[in-house]
Amino acid sequence: MALFLVACAAYVGWDRDVGQADPPSGQDAPSLTLRGLMPGNVRIGAAADGALLDADPRYRATLAADFNAITAENAMKWANLEPTPGAYDWTASDRLISFAQENGQAVYGHTLVWHSSVPPWVSEEWSAERLRAALRQHVVTTVTRYRGQVWAWDVVNEVIAEDGSLRDSMWLRRLGPSYIADAFRWAHEADPDARLFINEYGVEGRTKKANGLFKLVRGLRADGVPVHGVGFQAHLRLDAVPEDPIGNMRRFAALGVSVAVTELDVRLALPAKPEMLLDQALLYQHMLRACLAVSTCESFTVWGFTDASSWISAHYPGYGAACLYDKDMRAKPARDLLLHELRTHADETPS
Ligand code: XIL
């Protein structure tokens, strides 16, 4: 813990001493980066795209140095890919793939079927047949485009309601529950080698929603649907710490699926105080420990790595400071504690 305390003290000091801490770069020794310390069987990812990828060299350097996987934060969502019917715009997603390839990173595709980010020209008034055909077309077109370049897809995203039942969405209303199995089968046909995930929030601990997801995945597996993994988004806050994430993830793993932490961030009520940053660090560590404790945890991904481009402030007014790096790209205690955790894990794991 000594390193952590030093790191925290340094962080608090940096507030008054802007510009002293360099973000990691491609030149850093692996022992100084998250990517360098992550066990070989677990990817460490960050959601990215957007303006900073083009505009900010420090952003690119940190993304490349600390992470060996990238999730498309928005670039692969349907509304962005196909703003007008039939006219796919792959510019942003191709850009992300090129960046990842240049930097030896895997790409996690996000997300094929969701109640949100549906193009405005797709209408619930359509016949079920037409709607299903449009959804299928989208899944097949997108997965085929990136066949062999995307290691895993969030095939369906956020399909469970708080009480554990299926979410009331256009897809459920018009197509019935079978749209979920269909989407997995379409994606599997389009790229048989891609790992196919079901992704959800509010399921990291032992919640009703997690129980509902568990039943759904168990049923899909029993029916032979190609579901390979369960993604735990983990958009967390300090006053709602997930209960027993290790036990929870293990029960999913026991169904024969991989698990992954897919969208971790820990939002703070602003203004963030130093002690809140320490609690935030502990929560990041809590989730990393959970992933490392489950043998089939395949990846650990943060939803944005810098407060300069996190989705939180736009979506949760009054909250922010959710990421591993601050808005000036200085490492926060959370990033230092993850490094510490990875070092400890390496020391404790027989090689
Ligand atoms: C968010 C993006 O981060 C924002 O930029 C966008 O405006 C809305 O979507 N769960 C998900 C992600 O699965 O796709 C969401 O991403 C965050 C919550």
Residues whose N, C-alpha, C, O or C-beta is under 5 A from the ligand:
A	BS01	XIL	E73 W311
